[in-house]
Amino acid sequence: MIYCDYNATAPLRPEAREALGFALDVGANPSSVHSAGRKARGIVEKARQSLATAIGGRSEDIVFTSGGTEANALAIRGALALIEKPVVFVSGLEHPAVSAQMPEDARKVALRLTGEIDLDDLKAQLGALEDGEVPFLCLMLANNETGVIQPVQAAAQMVREKGGYTHCDAVQALGKIPLNVGLLGVDYAAFSSHKLGGPQGVGALWFRVGAPLKPQLIGGGQERSIRSGTENVAGIAGFGAAIEASQAAAAKRVSDIRDKFEALVSAAAPVVFIGDTCDRLPGTSCFALEGFASETQVMAMDLGGVAVSAGSACSSGKVKTSGVLTSMQVEENIARSALRVSFGWASEPSDADAAAQAWIKAAKRAVPAAFKESA
């Protein structure tokens, strides 16, 4: 199987596998005061520091969670529970882990046709706030479907000038592009282990000192009483190891593989690339061939030995048009034909060749009239 679905889950890095196994052998509770417990605690804190270093933050401002979904929920629910007169702003590009947390009166911020948030629209809506209203913006750093990188720094500055707060879903960005929470100017940022080659089932939330945050899981007081529950020591160990390994990853190498794939498919058929006019994650390609249904492509590629996706893996099995592409005003016939191919740390140039040839073969059968004579 040629794996081209890194935005859904990256294969486990060998460094993460080794760290995970070591932590499993320790087998102690990190809250215990005996030597085995202290050893487990050391594993957790080492990983916390690795994440802090990677995002330019402080380790004491990081809380480990069960994944990106919980991290997003903790930030949003935990903040809104303490903010008086909050006004929530969100765009149509957010992952379901964020959009599902939105109150019914959340205000939509428009997207540009390129896939970026419309800063002019955000500015206008912030300017219409009434006295006492506190803006709370949810804006991801990099979109999971198109790979488009958002102008988070500019948006967060607008919100801060109005006395508000910004939560950033940075799940897709960690380990793929440079990331500094201080420079972004956000108040909360969510992360997930399995998107960069760590184990599934572990994530983290960073929050700025002084940012309102009410605990959502209460109990034993673990994770500085922000998120109770015994830490997933092995998962956290693997997360930390994956972070350290990803810092040395060459984004250009992955980008070159993606570019090779796009060159091959575009030379064969009149495909439409989505989000390619903006800065994108180095390994992400979202494209469409009109008339070649997304779900048909995924199945055909799977039969051809290539794993890809039609969008968020959290929506697998749902045959419907992408909400992200709809918000970008992508034509429905194009949106229904959109495919996401994503490369990552273990991808090789040969993967681009194999994936492109599998897609071309399937597309020729499904939409023969669309192909160029030279193909």
SELUMDO-999257 format. One record per residue (C-alpha): residue in one letter; x negated, y, z negated. Coordinates in steps of 0.5 Angstrom, whole numbers. Last residue first. Layout:
REM residues N
(marti "A"; (X; Y; Z)),
...
END
This chain:
REM residues 375
(marti "A"; (4; 23; 45)),
(marti "S"; (2; 27; 51)),
(marti "E"; (9; 27; 53)),
(marti "K"; (11; 30; 47)),
(marti "F"; (16; 27; 42)),
(marti "A"; (23; 29; 40)),
(marti "A"; (26; 25; 45)),
(marti "P"; (24; 18; 41)),
(marti "V"; (28; 20; 35)),
(marti "A"; (28; 14; 30)),
(marti "R"; (23; 9; 34)),
(marti "K"; (18; 15; 35)),
(marti "A"; (19; 17; 28)),
(marti "A"; (17; 10; 25)),
(marti "K"; (11; 10; 29)),
(marti "I"; (9; 17; 28)),
(marti "W"; (10; 16; 20)),
(marti "A"; (6; 10; 20)),
(marti "Q"; (1; 13; 24)),
(marti "A"; (1; 19; 20)),
(marti "A"; (0; 15; 13)),
(marti "A"; (-5; 11; 16)),
(marti "D"; (-10; 17; 18)),
(marti "A"; (-9; 21; 12)),
(marti "D"; (-10; 15; 8)),
(marti "S"; (-17; 14; 12)),
(marti "P"; (-19; 21; 9)),
(marti "E"; (-19; 18; 2)),
(marti "S"; (-14; 19; -4)),
(marti "A"; (-16; 17; -11)),
(marti "W"; (-16; 24; -14)),
(marti "G"; (-9; 26; -10)),
(marti "F"; (-5; 26; -4)),
(marti "S"; (2; 28; -3)),
(marti "V"; (7; 27; 3)),
(marti "R"; (14; 30; 2)),
(marti "L"; (19; 29; 7)),
(marti "A"; (25; 34; 10)),
(marti "S"; (30; 31; 15)),
(marti "R"; (36; 34; 11)),
(marti "A"; (33; 40; 10)),
(marti "I"; (32; 41; 17)),
(marti "N"; (39; 40; 19)),
(marti "E"; (41; 44; 13)),
(marti "E"; (37; 50; 15)),
(marti "V"; (32; 52; 10)),
(marti "Q"; (35; 58; 6)),
(marti "M"; (29; 58; 1)),
(marti "S"; (35; 56; -5)),
(marti "T"; (37; 50; 0)),
(marti "L"; (30; 48; 0)),
(marti "V"; (30; 48; -7)),
(marti "G"; (36; 45; -8)),
(marti "S"; (34; 39; -4)),
(marti "T"; (40; 36; 0)),
(marti "K"; (43; 30; -2)),
(marti "V"; (42; 22; -2)),
(marti "K"; (41; 21; -9)),
(marti "G"; (37; 15; -10)),
(marti "S"; (31; 18; -13)),
(marti "S"; (32; 25; -16)),
(marti "C"; (27; 24; -22)),
(marti "A"; (22; 23; -16)),
(marti "S"; (23; 30; -14)),
(marti "G"; (23; 30; -6)),
(marti "A"; (24; 26; 0)),
(marti "S"; (18; 21; -3)),
(marti "V"; (12; 18; 0)),
(marti "A"; (9; 11; -1)),
(marti "V"; (6; 8; 6)),
(marti "G"; (6; 0; 7)),
(marti "G"; (10; 1; 14)),
(marti "L"; (16; -2; 10)),
(marti "D"; (15; 4; 5)),
(marti "M"; (14; 9; 11)),
(marti "A"; (21; 6; 14)),
(marti "M"; (25; 7; 7)),
(marti "V"; (22; 14; 6)),
(marti "Q"; (24; 16; 13)),
(marti "T"; (31; 14; 13)),
(marti "E"; (32; 17; 6)),
(marti "S"; (29; 24; 9)),
(marti "A"; (34; 23; 16)),
(marti "F"; (30; 24; 22)),
(marti "G"; (34; 29; 26)),
(marti "E"; (30; 35; 26)),
(marti "L"; (23; 33; 24)),
(marti "A"; (21; 36; 17)),
(marti "F"; (15; 38; 13)),
(marti "C"; (13; 38; 6)),
(marti "S"; (5; 37; 5)),
(marti "T"; (2; 37; -2)),
(marti "G"; (-5; 35; -3)),
(marti "P"; (-8; 42; -4)),
(marti "L"; (-3; 45; -8)),
(marti "R"; (0; 51; -4)),
(marti "D"; (-2; 58; -2)),
(marti "C"; (3; 61; 2)),
(marti "T"; (5; 60; 10)),
(marti "D"; (5; 52; 9)),
(marti "G"; (12; 53; 5)),
(marti "I"; (15; 48; 9)),
(marti "F"; (12; 45; 16)),
(marti "V"; (17; 44; 22)),
(marti "V"; (15; 38; 26)),
(marti "P"; (15; 38; 34)),
(marti "A"; (12; 31; 35)),
(marti "A"; (5; 28; 36)),
(marti "A"; (0; 34; 35)),
(marti "S"; (4; 36; 29)),
(marti "V"; (3; 29; 26)),
(marti "L"; (-4; 29; 26)),
(marti "A"; (-6; 36; 24)),
(marti "E"; (-1; 35; 18)),
(marti "F"; (-5; 29; 16)),
(marti "K"; (-12; 32; 17)),
(marti "D"; (-10; 38; 13)),
(marti "R"; (-8; 34; 7)),
(marti "I"; (-14; 30; 7)),
(marti "D"; (-18; 37; 8)),
(marti "S"; (-14; 39; 2)),
(marti "V"; (-16; 33; -2)),
(marti "R"; (-23; 35; -1)),
(marti "K"; (-22; 42; -2)),
(marti "A"; (-19; 41; -9)),
(marti "A"; (-26; 37; -11)),
(marti "A"; (-24; 34; -18)),
(marti "A"; (-29; 35; -23)),
(marti "Q"; (-24; 38; -28)),
(marti "S"; (-20; 32; -26)),
(marti "A"; (-24; 28; -31)),
(marti "E"; (-23; 32; -37)),
(marti "I"; (-16; 32; -36)),
(marti "A"; (-15; 25; -35)),
(marti "A"; (-19; 23; -41)),
(marti "G"; (-15; 28; -45)),
(marti "F"; (-8; 24; -42)),
(marti "G"; (-11; 18; -44)),
(marti "A"; (-13; 19; -51)),
(marti "I"; (-6; 22; -51)),
(marti "G"; (-2; 16; -49)),
(marti "A"; (-6; 12; -54)),
(marti "V"; (-5; 16; -60)),
(marti "N"; (3; 17; -58)),
(marti "E"; (4; 22; -64)),
(marti "T"; (8; 20; -70)),
(marti "G"; (14; 24; -70)),
(marti "S"; (16; 31; -71)),
(marti "R"; (15; 37; -66)),
(marti "I"; (14; 44; -69)),
(marti "S"; (12; 41; -76)),
(marti "R"; (4; 43; -74)),
(marti "E"; (5; 37; -69)),
(marti "Q"; (7; 32; -75)),
(marti "G"; (12; 35; -80)),
(marti "G"; (15; 28; -82)),
(marti "G"; (22; 30; -79)),
(marti "I"; (25; 35; -74)),
(marti "L"; (25; 34; -67)),
(marti "Q"; (28; 41; -64)),
(marti "P"; (23; 46; -67)),
(marti "K"; (24; 53; -66)),
(marti "L"; (20; 57; -62)),
(marti "P"; (19; 65; -62)),
(marti "A"; (12; 67; -59)),
(marti "G"; (8; 70; -64)),
(marti "V"; (2; 66; -62)),
(marti "R"; (3; 64; -55)),
(marti "F"; (6; 57; -54)),
(marti "W"; (2; 51; -50)),
(marti "L"; (7; 45; -49)),
(marti "A"; (4; 38; -48)),
(marti "G"; (6; 31; -44)),
(marti "V"; (6; 24; -46)),
(marti "G"; (10; 18; -43)),
(marti "Q"; (6; 16; -37)),
(marti "P"; (-1; 15; -37)),
(marti "G"; (-6; 20; -34)),
(marti "G"; (-8; 21; -27)),
(marti "L"; (-6; 28; -26)),
(marti "K"; (1; 28; -25)),
(marti "H"; (2; 22; -31)),
(marti "S"; (0; 27; -37)),
(marti "S"; (5; 32; -36)),
(marti "F"; (4; 40; -38)),
(marti "A"; (9; 45; -40)),
(marti "A"; (7; 53; -41)),
(marti "Y"; (10; 58; -46)),
(marti "D"; (9; 65; -47)),
(marti "V"; (6; 67; -40)),
(marti "G"; (1; 72; -38)),
(marti "L"; (-2; 68; -33)),
(marti "L"; (-9; 71; -35)),
(marti "G"; (-8; 68; -42)),
(marti "V"; (-5; 61; -39)),
(marti "N"; (-11; 60; -35)),
(marti "L"; (-10; 55; -29)),
(marti "P"; (-15; 53; -23)),
(marti "I"; (-11; 48; -19)),
(marti "K"; (-10; 41; -19)),
(marti "G"; (-12; 39; -26)),
(marti "L"; (-6; 42; -28)),
(marti "A"; (-1; 45; -23)),
(marti "Q"; (4; 40; -22)),
(marti "V"; (6; 40; -30)),
(marti "A"; (6; 48; -30)),
(marti "D"; (13; 49; -32)),
(marti "C"; (12; 57; -34)),
(marti "H"; (16; 60; -40)),
(marti "T"; (16; 67; -40)),
(marti "Y"; (18; 72; -45)),
(marti "G"; (22; 79; -46)),
(marti "G"; (20; 86; -48)),
(marti "K"; (22; 89; -41)),
(marti "E"; (14; 90; -40)),
(marti "R"; (13; 83; -42)),
(marti "V"; (18; 81; -36)),
(marti "M"; (15; 85; -31)),
(marti "Q"; (8; 82; -33)),
(marti "A"; (11; 75; -33)),
(marti "A"; (13; 76; -26)),
(marti "A"; (6; 79; -23)),
(marti "Q"; (2; 73; -27)),
(marti "V"; (7; 68; -24)),
(marti "P"; (6; 69; -17)),
(marti "Q"; (9; 62; -15)),
(marti "I"; (4; 57; -12)),
(marti "V"; (8; 53; -6)),
(marti "G"; (7; 45; -7)),
(marti "T"; (13; 44; -3)),
(marti "E"; (17; 39; -7)),
(marti "N"; (14; 40; -14)),
(marti "N"; (13; 47; -14)),
(marti "A"; (7; 50; -17)),
(marti "L"; (7; 55; -23)),
(marti "M"; (14; 54; -25)),
(marti "L"; (18; 60; -27)),
(marti "C"; (23; 61; -33)),
(marti "L"; (24; 68; -35)),
(marti "F"; (27; 70; -42)),
(marti "P"; (30; 77; -42)),
(marti "V"; (32; 81; -48)),
(marti "E"; (38; 85; -48)),
(marti "G"; (38; 90; -53)),
(marti "D"; (40; 96; -49)),
(marti "E"; (43; 93; -42)),
(marti "L"; (39; 90; -37)),
(marti "A"; (40; 93; -30)),
(marti "G"; (32; 94; -29)),
(marti "L"; (31; 87; -30)),
(marti "Q"; (35; 85; -24)),
(marti "A"; (32; 90; -20)),
(marti "K"; (25; 87; -22)),
(marti "L"; (27; 80; -21)),
(marti "D"; (30; 82; -14)),
(marti "D"; (23; 85; -12)),
(marti "L"; (19; 79; -14)),
(marti "D"; (23; 75; -10)),
(marti "I"; (20; 68; -12)),
(marti "E"; (16; 64; -7)),
(marti "G"; (18; 59; -2)),
(marti "T"; (17; 63; 4)),
(marti "L"; (24; 64; 6)),
(marti "R"; (24; 69; -1)),
(marti "L"; (27; 66; -7)),
(marti "A"; (32; 70; -11)),
(marti "V"; (33; 70; -18)),
(marti "K"; (39; 67; -21)),
(marti "R"; (42; 69; -28)),
(marti "A"; (43; 64; -33)),
(marti "D"; (51; 65; -35)),
(marti "E"; (52; 57; -36)),
(marti "P"; (46; 56; -40)),
(marti "M"; (40; 53; -37)),
(marti "Q"; (37; 47; -40)),
(marti "A"; (38; 42; -34)),
(marti "S"; (35; 47; -29)),
(marti "V"; (28; 46; -33)),
(marti "A"; (27; 38; -33)),
(marti "P"; (31; 39; -26)),
(marti "H"; (25; 42; -23)),
(marti "E"; (25; 49; -22)),
(marti "L"; (26; 52; -15)),
(marti "G"; (33; 55; -15)),
(marti "S"; (30; 61; -19)),
(marti "V"; (31; 62; -27)),
(marti "F"; (33; 68; -31)),
(marti "V"; (36; 68; -38)),
(marti "V"; (38; 74; -42)),
(marti "P"; (37; 73; -49)),
(marti "K"; (41; 77; -54)),
(marti "E"; (37; 75; -60)),
(marti "I"; (32; 70; -59)),
(marti "L"; (31; 65; -64)),
(marti "A"; (35; 59; -61)),
(marti "L"; (33; 61; -54)),
(marti "A"; (26; 60; -56)),
(marti "G"; (26; 53; -58)),
(marti "R"; (31; 51; -53)),
(marti "I"; (27; 53; -47)),
(marti "A"; (20; 51; -50)),
(marti "L"; (22; 45; -53)),
(marti "A"; (26; 43; -47)),
(marti "N"; (20; 44; -42)),
(marti "A"; (16; 40; -47)),
(marti "E"; (21; 35; -47)),
(marti "T"; (21; 34; -40)),
(marti "G"; (14; 35; -39)),
(marti "G"; (12; 28; -43)),
(marti "S"; (13; 25; -50)),
(marti "T"; (10; 31; -53)),
(marti "F"; (4; 34; -56)),
(marti "V"; (4; 41; -59)),
(marti "I"; (-2; 46; -57)),
(marti "D"; (-3; 53; -60)),
(marti "E"; (-8; 50; -65)),
(marti "S"; (-12; 48; -59)),
(marti "R"; (-13; 55; -57)),
(marti "G"; (-12; 57; -49)),
(marti "G"; (-16; 57; -43)),
(marti "I"; (-12; 52; -39)),
(marti "A"; (-17; 46; -39)),
(marti "T"; (-21; 48; -45)),
(marti "A"; (-14; 47; -49)),
(marti "L"; (-13; 41; -46)),
(marti "S"; (-20; 38; -48)),
(marti "Q"; (-19; 41; -55)),
(marti "R"; (-12; 37; -55)),
(marti "A"; (-15; 31; -53)),
(marti "K"; (-21; 31; -58)),
(marti "E"; (-15; 33; -63)),
(marti "V"; (-12; 26; -62)),
(marti "I"; (-18; 22; -62)),
(marti "G"; (-20; 25; -68)),
(marti "R"; (-13; 23; -71)),
(marti "A"; (-14; 16; -70)),
(marti "K"; (-21; 16; -73)),
(marti "R"; (-18; 19; -79)),
(marti "G"; (-13; 14; -79)),
(marti "A"; (-18; 9; -79)),
(marti "S"; (-22; 12; -84)),
(marti "H"; (-16; 13; -89)),
(marti "V"; (-12; 19; -89)),
(marti "S"; (-6; 17; -85)),
(marti "S"; (-3; 22; -81)),
(marti "P"; (-7; 19; -74)),
(marti "N"; (-3; 12; -75)),
(marti "A"; (-8; 7; -74)),
(marti "G"; (-9; 2; -68)),
(marti "V"; (-16; 3; -66)),
(marti "D"; (-16; -2; -61)),
(marti "L"; (-10; 2; -57)),
(marti "A"; (-15; 8; -58)),
(marti "F"; (-20; 4; -54)),
(marti "G"; (-15; 2; -49)),
(marti "L"; (-13; 9; -47)),
(marti "A"; (-19; 12; -47)),
(marti "E"; (-21; 6; -42)),
(marti "R"; (-15; 7; -37)),
(marti "A"; (-16; 15; -38)),
(marti "E"; (-23; 14; -35)),
(marti "P"; (-21; 9; -30)),
(marti "R"; (-16; 14; -27)),
(marti "L"; (-8; 12; -27)),
(marti "P"; (-5; 13; -20)),
(marti "A"; (-2; 20; -20)),
(marti "T"; (6; 20; -21)),
(marti "A"; (11; 24; -17)),
(marti "N"; (7; 29; -14)),
(marti "Y"; (2; 24; -12)),
(marti "D"; (6; 20; -7)),
(marti "C"; (2; 18; -2)),
(marti "Y"; (0; 11; -4)),
(marti "I"; (-3; 7; 2)),
(marti "M"; (0; 0; 0)),
END
